[in-house]
Amino acid sequence: MATVDDCRQALFDLAARLERNAGARGRLDLDRTLACRVTDLETAFHARLDGGLLVDIADGDDPKAKIALIAASDDLIALIAGRLDVTKAIASRQVSIKANPFDLLKLRKLL
């Protein structure tokens, strides 16, 4: 099982990767609050997606977040590292993403 620090670092790694790839995919019109809930560690993080970049990552939940990613720690890290396919993870209920359908379509471009 991964630690809280491992999960936090994975989110910062994702933010760095999104920033590096921003030029290749173009600006993504998506400005939403994000909550990342790690079920097995009973912890959460929150951030903001702004133009396809993940910014303002912080500890703690945001119950009003427009997008919520819910996963166990190992699944979260595997998803961010690219070892876990997001579509298969959602279909098998390893990962849950709560968002409106239009936001889900835009999120696919990021993952």
N, CA and C atoms as an extended XYZ file, in Angstrom:
333
Properties=species:S:1:pos:R:3:atomname:S:1:resname:S:1:resid:I:1 pbc="F F F"
N         0.843       -1.172        0.000 N   MET     1
C         0.000        0.000        0.000 CA  MET     1
C         0.893        1.242        0.000 C   MET     1
N         0.538        2.171       -0.846 N   ALA     2
C         1.292        3.423       -0.946 CA  ALA     2
C         0.979        4.314        0.259 C   ALA     2
N         1.826        5.292        0.459 N   THR     3
C         1.638        6.221        1.571 CA  THR     3
C         0.974        7.507        1.089 C   THR     3
N         0.579        8.336        2.044 N   VAL     4
C         0.013        9.642        1.712 CA  VAL     4
C         1.031       10.465        0.924 C   VAL     4
N         2.298       10.403        1.337 N   ASP     5
C         3.349       11.144        0.623 CA  ASP     5
C         3.510       10.638       -0.808 C   ASP     5
N         3.398        9.314       -1.017 N   ASP     6
C         3.483        8.754       -2.368 CA  ASP     6
C         2.358        9.294       -3.253 C   ASP     6
N         1.160        9.345       -2.704 N   CYS     7
C         0.012        9.845       -3.462 CA  CYS     7
C         0.162       11.329       -3.772 C   CYS     7
N         0.605       12.090       -2.805 N   ARG     8
C         0.823       13.530       -3.014 CA  ARG     8
C         1.862       13.734       -4.116 C   ARG     8
N         2.963       12.990       -4.054 N   GLN     9
C         4.014       13.119       -5.063 CA  GLN     9
C         3.504       12.722       -6.441 C   GLN     9
N         2.656       11.702       -6.511 N   ALA    10
C         2.096       11.291       -7.797 CA  ALA    10
C         1.270       12.418       -8.414 C   ALA    10
N         0.512       13.136       -7.588 N   LEU    11
C        -0.265       14.262       -8.097 CA  LEU    11
C         0.637       15.386       -8.600 C   LEU    11
N         1.726       15.651       -7.887 N   PHE    12
C         2.675       16.663       -8.361 CA  PHE    12
C         3.369       16.199       -9.645 C   PHE    12
N         3.649       14.899       -9.763 N   ASP    13
C         4.223       14.362      -11.000 CA  ASP    13
C         3.248       14.530      -12.167 C   ASP    13
N         1.965       14.278      -11.903 N   LEU    14
C         0.947       14.468      -12.938 CA  LEU    14
C         0.887       15.930      -13.361 C   LEU    14
N         0.934       16.830      -12.396 N   ALA    15
C         0.907       18.262      -12.714 CA  ALA    15
C         2.087       18.643      -13.600 C   ALA    15
N         3.265       18.123      -13.290 N   ALA    16
C         4.459       18.424      -14.086 CA  ALA    16
C         4.326       17.854      -15.495 C   ALA    16
N         3.796       16.641      -15.617 N   ARG    17
C         3.626       16.021      -16.933 CA  ARG    17
C         2.610       16.798      -17.767 C   ARG    17
N         1.510       17.232      -17.161 N   LEU    18
C         0.519       18.017      -17.894 CA  LEU    18
C         1.110       19.328      -18.384 C   LEU    18
N         1.952       19.928      -17.566 N   GLU    19
C         2.590       21.186      -17.966 CA  GLU    19
C         3.554       20.961      -19.127 C   GLU    19
N         4.336       19.878      -19.070 N   ARG    20
C         5.280       19.578      -20.166 CA  ARG    20
C         4.554       19.307      -21.475 C   ARG    20
N         3.385       18.662      -21.396 N   ASN    21
C         2.656       18.260      -22.602 CA  ASN    21
C         1.633       19.285      -23.071 C   ASN    21
N         1.521       20.397      -22.395 N   ALA    22
C         0.494       21.397      -22.707 CA  ALA    22
C         0.613       21.913      -24.139 C   ALA    22
N         1.804       22.134      -24.608 N   GLY    23
C         2.002       22.648      -25.962 CA  GLY    23
C         1.592       21.661      -27.031 C   GLY    23
N         1.805       20.387      -26.783 N   ALA    24
C         1.512       19.360      -27.779 CA  ALA    24
C         0.012       19.157      -27.984 C   ALA    24
N        -0.763       19.282      -26.924 N   ARG    25
C        -2.200       19.021      -27.057 CA  ARG    25
C        -3.015       20.295      -27.234 C   ARG    25
N        -2.384       21.460      -27.069 N   GLY    26
C        -3.110       22.717      -27.175 CA  GLY    26
C        -3.829       23.036      -25.873 C   GLY    26
N        -4.353       24.227      -25.804 N   ARG    27
C        -5.038       24.654      -24.582 CA  ARG    27
C        -6.378       23.943      -24.464 C   ARG    27
N        -6.608       23.356      -23.317 N   LEU    28
C        -7.858       22.652      -23.047 CA  LEU    28
C        -8.770       23.579      -22.245 C   LEU    28
N        -9.957       23.805      -22.744 N   ASP    29
C       -10.909       24.700      -22.086 CA  ASP    29
C       -11.585       23.952      -20.932 C   ASP    29
N       -10.902       23.913      -19.807 N   LEU    30
C       -11.431       23.213      -18.642 CA  LEU    30
C       -10.910       23.909      -17.390 C   LEU    30
N       -11.810       24.502      -16.649 N   ASP    31
C       -11.454       25.167      -15.393 CA  ASP    31
C       -12.414       24.637      -14.333 C   ASP    31
N       -11.950       23.654      -13.569 N   ARG    32
C       -12.798       22.990      -12.580 CA  ARG    32
C       -11.998       22.693      -11.325 C   ARG    32
N       -12.722       22.623      -10.206 N   THR    33
C       -12.110       22.165       -8.962 CA  THR    33
C       -12.100       20.640       -8.974 C   THR    33
N       -11.094       20.076       -8.340 N   LEU    34
C       -10.889       18.626       -8.351 CA  LEU    34
C       -10.625       18.148       -6.933 C   LEU    34
N       -11.292       17.072       -6.563 N   ALA    35
C       -11.003       16.392       -5.304 CA  ALA    35
C       -10.487       15.000       -5.645 C   ALA    35
N        -9.440       14.597       -4.974 N   CYS    36
C        -8.874       13.258       -5.153 CA  CYS    36
C        -8.974       12.558       -3.801 C   CYS    36
N        -9.856       11.585       -3.708 N   ARG    37
C       -10.115       10.888       -2.448 CA  ARG    37
C        -9.466        9.512       -2.487 C   ARG    37
N        -8.577        9.276       -1.530 N   VAL    38
C        -7.813        8.026       -1.469 CA  VAL    38
C        -8.453        7.165       -0.382 C   VAL    38
N        -9.182        6.154       -0.810 N   THR    39
C       -10.047        5.408        0.091 CA  THR    39
C        -9.307        4.606        1.160 C   THR    39
N        -8.251        3.900        0.789 N   ASP    40
C        -7.579        3.038        1.762 CA  ASP    40
C        -6.743        3.812        2.776 C   ASP    40
N        -6.396        5.039        2.459 N   LEU    41
C        -5.625        5.861        3.393 CA  LEU    41
C        -6.510        6.854        4.146 C   LEU    41
N        -7.795        6.869        3.783 N   GLU    42
C        -8.755        7.792        4.389 CA  GLU    42
C        -8.234        9.234        4.384 C   GLU    42
N        -7.749        9.629        3.220 N   THR    43
C        -7.227       10.986        3.044 CA  THR    43
C        -7.713       11.524        1.710 C   THR    43
N        -7.485       12.793        1.506 N   ALA    44
C        -7.904       13.421        0.254 CA  ALA    44
C        -6.982       14.588       -0.063 C   ALA    44
N        -7.024       14.968       -1.320 N   PHE    45
C        -6.300       16.129       -1.817 CA  PHE    45
C        -7.277       16.927       -2.657 C   PHE    45
N        -6.986       18.176       -2.850 N   HIS    46
C        -7.791       18.969       -3.770 CA  HIS    46
C        -6.861       19.841       -4.599 C   HIS    46
N        -7.373       20.213       -5.759 N   ALA    47
C        -6.595       21.027       -6.697 CA  ALA    47
C        -7.580       21.683       -7.657 C   ALA    47
N        -7.016       22.310       -8.653 N   ARG    48
C        -7.825       22.953       -9.678 CA  ARG    48
C        -7.244       22.604      -11.032 C   ARG    48
N        -8.121       22.258      -11.959 N   LEU    49
C        -7.732       22.087      -13.351 CA  LEU    49
C        -7.988       23.419      -14.036 C   LEU    49
N        -6.950       23.984      -14.599 N   ASP    50
C        -7.047       25.297      -15.229 CA  ASP    50
C        -6.375       25.237      -16.592 C   ASP    50
N        -7.177       25.257      -17.640 N   GLY    51
C        -6.630       25.199      -18.986 CA  GLY    51
C        -5.857       23.923      -19.267 C   GLY    51
N        -6.255       22.838      -18.629 N   GLY    52
C        -5.570       21.561      -18.828 CA  GLY    52
C        -4.375       21.354      -17.925 C   GLY    52
N        -4.119       22.295      -17.013 N   LEU    53
C        -3.019       22.160      -16.058 CA  LEU    53
C        -3.589       21.885      -14.677 C   LEU    53
N        -2.882       21.108      -13.896 N   LEU    54
C        -3.272       20.820      -12.524 CA  LEU    54
C        -2.499       21.768      -11.611 C   LEU    54
N        -3.214       22.647      -10.932 N   VAL    55
C        -2.575       23.685      -10.118 CA  VAL    55
C        -3.173       23.702       -8.715 C   VAL    55
N        -2.468       24.361       -7.816 N   ASP    56
C        -2.931       24.566       -6.440 CA  ASP    56
C        -3.234       23.261       -5.710 C   ASP    56
N        -2.357       22.274       -5.832 N   ILE    57
C        -2.534       20.986       -5.150 CA  ILE    57
C        -2.333       21.193       -3.652 C   ILE    57
N        -3.277       20.685       -2.872 N   ALA    58
C        -3.184       20.834       -1.417 CA  ALA    58
C        -3.831       19.629       -0.738 C   ALA    58
N        -3.467       19.412        0.514 N   ASP    59
C        -4.072       18.342        1.303 CA  ASP    59
C        -5.489       18.732        1.689 C   ASP    59
N        -6.331       17.726        1.864 N   GLY    60
C        -7.697       17.937        2.316 CA  GLY    60
C        -8.698       17.803        1.192 C   GLY    60
N        -9.905       17.472        1.580 N   ASP    61
C       -10.984       17.265        0.623 CA  ASP    61
C       -11.636       18.594        0.241 C   ASP    61
N       -12.288       18.602       -0.885 N   ASP    62
C       -13.133       19.717       -1.304 CA  ASP    62
C       -14.494       19.120       -1.646 C   ASP    62
N       -15.418       19.102       -0.671 N   PRO    63
C       -16.718       18.481       -0.922 CA  PRO    63
C       -17.521       19.147       -2.034 C   PRO    63
N       -17.171       20.370       -2.400 N   LYS    64
C       -17.882       21.080       -3.462 CA  LYS    64
C       -17.188       20.963       -4.814 C   LYS    64
N       -16.159       20.132       -4.905 N   ALA    65
C       -15.397       19.991       -6.152 CA  ALA    65
C       -16.312       19.524       -7.283 C   ALA    65
N       -16.088       20.067       -8.452 N   LYS    66
C       -16.882       19.705       -9.632 CA  LYS    66
C       -16.497       18.334      -10.181 C   LYS    66
N       -15.254       17.917       -9.912 N   ILE    67
C       -14.768       16.609      -10.355 CA  ILE    67
C       -14.182       15.900       -9.138 C   ILE    67
N       -14.562       14.640       -8.961 N   ALA    68
C       -14.023       13.849       -7.857 CA  ALA    68
C       -13.443       12.550       -8.404 C   ALA    68
N       -12.201       12.292       -8.066 N   LEU    69
C       -11.514       11.052       -8.427 CA  LEU    69
C       -11.387       10.252       -7.142 C   LEU    69
N       -11.901        9.030       -7.146 N   ILE    70
C       -11.910        8.198       -5.950 CA  ILE    70
C       -11.208        6.887       -6.287 C   ILE    70
N       -10.158        6.573       -5.509 N   ALA    71
C        -9.377        5.368       -5.786 CA  ALA    71
C        -8.578        4.973       -4.551 C   ALA    71
N        -8.148        3.723       -4.537 N   ALA    72
C        -7.200        3.272       -3.532 CA  ALA    72
C        -5.822        3.820       -3.903 C   ALA    72
N        -4.941        3.893       -2.942 N   SER    73
C        -3.634        4.523       -3.154 CA  SER    73
C        -2.829        3.866       -4.278 C   SER    73
N        -2.742        2.548       -4.272 N   ASP    74
C        -1.963        1.866       -5.317 CA  ASP    74
C        -2.576        2.076       -6.698 C   ASP    74
N        -3.905        2.074       -6.781 N   ASP    75
C        -4.574        2.309       -8.063 CA  ASP    75
C        -4.358        3.739       -8.550 C   ASP    75
N        -4.387        4.692       -7.632 N   LEU    76
C        -4.140        6.092       -7.998 CA  LEU    76
C        -2.735        6.248       -8.589 C   LEU    76
N        -1.762        5.669       -7.923 N   ILE    77
C        -0.381        5.787       -8.400 CA  ILE    77
C        -0.199        5.075       -9.737 C   ILE    77
N        -0.796        3.893       -9.889 N   ALA    78
C        -0.703        3.158      -11.155 CA  ALA    78
C        -1.391        3.926      -12.281 C   ALA    78
N        -2.515        4.554      -11.989 N   LEU    79
C        -3.236        5.343      -12.987 CA  LEU    79
C        -2.393        6.525      -13.451 C   LEU    79
N        -1.832        7.250      -12.514 N   ILE    80
C        -1.027        8.423      -12.854 CA  ILE    80
C         0.255        8.029      -13.584 C   ILE    80
N         0.838        6.894      -13.200 N   ALA    81
C         2.076        6.427      -13.841 CA  ALA    81
C         1.828        5.818      -15.219 C   ALA    81
N         0.558        5.593      -15.558 N   GLY    82
C         0.246        5.009      -16.866 CA  GLY    82
C         0.247        3.496      -16.881 C   GLY    82
N         0.355        2.872      -15.735 N   ARG    83
C         0.334        1.415      -15.656 CA  ARG    83
C        -1.084        0.860      -15.570 C   ARG    83
N        -2.051        1.733      -15.349 N   LEU    84
C        -3.449        1.345      -15.234 CA  LEU    84
C        -4.247        2.172      -16.226 C   LEU    84
N        -4.937        1.500      -17.132 N   ASP    85
C        -5.754        2.172      -18.140 CA  ASP    85
C        -7.004        2.743      -17.478 C   ASP    85
N        -7.253        4.022      -17.691 N   VAL    86
C        -8.357        4.696      -17.012 CA  VAL    86
C        -9.711        4.093      -17.383 C   VAL    86
N        -9.911        3.733      -18.632 N   THR    87
C       -11.188        3.161      -19.051 CA  THR    87
C       -11.428        1.818      -18.377 C   THR    87
N       -10.407        0.966      -18.368 N   LYS    88
C       -10.539       -0.339      -17.714 CA  LYS    88
C       -10.705       -0.187      -16.205 C   LYS    88
N       -10.015        0.772      -15.625 N   ALA    89
C       -10.104        0.996      -14.177 CA  ALA    89
C       -11.504        1.458      -13.785 C   ALA    89
N       -12.115        2.292      -14.589 N   ILE    90
C       -13.472        2.748      -14.300 CA  ILE    90
C       -14.462        1.604      -14.508 C   ILE    90
N       -14.279        0.850      -15.598 N   ALA    91
C       -15.182       -0.263      -15.885 CA  ALA    91
C       -15.130       -1.336      -14.793 C   ALA    91
N       -13.950       -1.563      -14.231 N   SER    92
C       -13.802       -2.575      -13.183 CA  SER    92
C       -14.049       -2.004      -11.780 C   SER    92
N       -14.369       -0.729      -11.715 N   ARG    93
C       -14.654       -0.015      -10.465 CA  ARG    93
C       -13.456        0.086       -9.528 C   ARG    93
N       -12.250        0.010      -10.094 N   GLN    94
C       -11.044        0.283       -9.318 CA  GLN    94
C       -10.940        1.770       -9.042 C   GLN    94
N       -11.428        2.548       -9.997 N   VAL    95
C       -11.378        4.005       -9.926 CA  VAL    95
C       -12.775        4.529      -10.247 C   VAL    95
N       -13.167        5.554       -9.534 N   SER    96
C       -14.442        6.200       -9.799 CA  SER    96
C       -14.177        7.680      -10.060 C   SER    96
N       -14.795        8.197      -11.113 N   ILE    97
C       -14.688        9.621      -11.412 CA  ILE    97
C       -16.101       10.176      -11.472 C   ILE    97
N       -16.362       11.147      -10.604 N   LYS    98
C       -17.670       11.797      -10.584 CA  LYS    98
C       -17.513       13.176      -11.212 C   LYS    98
N       -18.188       13.343      -12.337 N   ALA    99
C       -18.131       14.612      -13.067 CA  ALA    99
C       -19.281       14.622      -14.058 C   ALA    99
N       -19.585       15.790      -14.594 N   ASN   100
C       -20.630       15.802      -15.615 CA  ASN   100
C       -20.054       15.196      -16.899 C   ASN   100
N       -20.921       14.670      -17.757 N   PRO   101
C       -20.445       13.961      -18.958 CA  PRO   101
C       -19.550       14.792      -19.868 C   PRO   101
N       -19.811       16.086      -19.982 N   PHE   102
C       -18.988       16.933      -20.849 CA  PHE   102
C       -17.571       17.085      -20.281 C   PHE   102
N       -17.484       17.188      -18.960 N   ASP   103
C       -16.167       17.265      -18.330 CA  ASP   103
C       -15.401       15.953      -18.496 C   ASP   103
N       -16.115       14.831      -18.431 N   LEU   104
C       -15.454       13.531      -18.628 CA  LEU   104
C       -14.832       13.428      -20.016 C   LEU   104
N       -15.522       13.935      -21.007 N   LEU   105
C       -14.975       13.920      -22.371 CA  LEU   105
C       -13.695       14.754      -22.461 C   LEU   105
N       -13.694       15.889      -21.796 N   LYS   106
C       -12.493       16.738      -21.804 CA  LYS   106
C       -11.367       16.095      -20.995 C   LYS   106
N       -11.715       15.430      -19.907 N   LEU   107
C       -10.688       14.777      -19.073 CA  LEU   107
C        -9.970       13.665      -19.831 C   LEU   107
N       -10.667       13.005      -20.735 N   ARG   108
C       -10.045       11.924      -21.516 CA  ARG   108
C        -8.815       12.426      -22.264 C   ARG   108
N        -8.852       13.682      -22.682 N   LYS   109
C        -7.720       14.250      -23.407 CA  LYS   109
C        -6.495       14.398      -22.496 C   LYS   109
N        -6.747       14.580      -21.193 N   LEU   110
C        -5.633       14.743      -20.258 CA  LEU   110
C        -5.017       13.402      -19.899 C   LEU   110
N        -5.830       12.385      -19.736 N   LEU   111
C        -5.339       11.085      -19.300 CA  LEU   111
C        -5.029       10.247      -20.492 C   LEU   111
